[in-house]
């Protein structure tokens, strides 16, 4: 009986040796690849956390220098976060913050530059849309209406479409293009939720132009003119 077990064990051992000889290298390399991928993933996660922490710290620095209103320091810190962490949302937030500070201080070109950077480099569609809308506002204030319309062209996230239409309507009105402006205002009115305050603002604009927002028809007052 013992001999029988020994023979079976030897046969199993021989089969195992044969199997390992045939597939051992493939299994070894597969394990190395799996372990390597796992290690790379862990390293990537660590790197991402490290980058986020450093970017957050640098954003805090941007906030601090913006409050101090020192243009040289703002330029330096904003340049640092763009060059080192330009792909992070912290850099995009910094761009919007710096642009607001620049514009408030009368540095229109600086504000345009910061907003353009965010609009062209933001990985987040929301930040990109915000930058383009704010840049359009800066251009409107500068009476650069054609440039403002270029910024408002193209696709936007769905939740920004009504805002974009309203802003387009403003530009077109300033250009004296009332029919085109009405098209955009109507689009904005339909796009805003009924409960939003902004919808009421668009309604006021349409009423002032002699249009009933509900029907899109001219009001009685407009019809008499």
Secondary structure, DSSP 8 states (H G I E B T S, - for coil): -HHHHHHHHHHHHHHHHHHHHHHHHHHHHHHHHHHHHHHHHHHHHHHHHHHHHHHHHHHHHHHHHHHHT-HHHHHHHHHHHHHHHTTSHHHHHHHHHHHHHHHHTT-HHHHHHHHHHHHHH-SSHHHHHHHHHHHHHHHHHTT-HHHHHHHH-S---GGGHHHHHHHHHHHHHHTT-HHHHHHHHHHHHHHS-TT-HHHHHHHHHHHHTTB-TTT--B-HHHHH-
